[in-house]
C-alpha cells in the first residue's frame, strides 16, 4: 500500500510527454554535440520508469 505522503505523484501522461520530448532532444544533441548526450539520460530514464509504473 502506497503512502500518500510520497513525493512522486503518478501521472503517466506527463511521464510519456517528458520521455518523448527528452528523446527528441537527445537525438538533436546526438547530431549537434554527441559528447553531451548523457545530460538527457536522467530525464529520459526517470520518465520512462514513471510511464511504465516502476516508480
RAPE-V493203 format. One record per residue. N is the residue number from 1. RES is the residue in one small letter. D_FIRST is the distance of its C-alpha to the first C-alpha in whole Angstrom. Layout:
N	RES	D_FIRST
N	RES	D_FIRST
This chain:
1	x	0
2	x	4
3	x	7
4	x	9
5	x	12
6	x	12
7	x	15
8	x	14
9	x	14
10	x	14
11	x	18
12	x	19
13	x	22
14	x	23
15	x	22
16	x	24
17	x	27
18	x	27
19	x	27
20	x	30
21	x	32
22	x	31
23	x	32
24	x	35
25	x	36
26	x	36
27	x	38
28	x	40
29	x	40
30	x	41
31	x	44
32	x	45
33	x	44
34	x	42
35	x	42
36	x	39
37	x	37
38	x	34
39	x	34
40	x	32
41	x	30
42	x	27
43	x	27
44	x	27
45	x	25
46	x	22
47	x	22
48	x	22
49	x	19
50	x	17
51	x	19
52	x	18
53	x	14
54	x	14
55	x	14
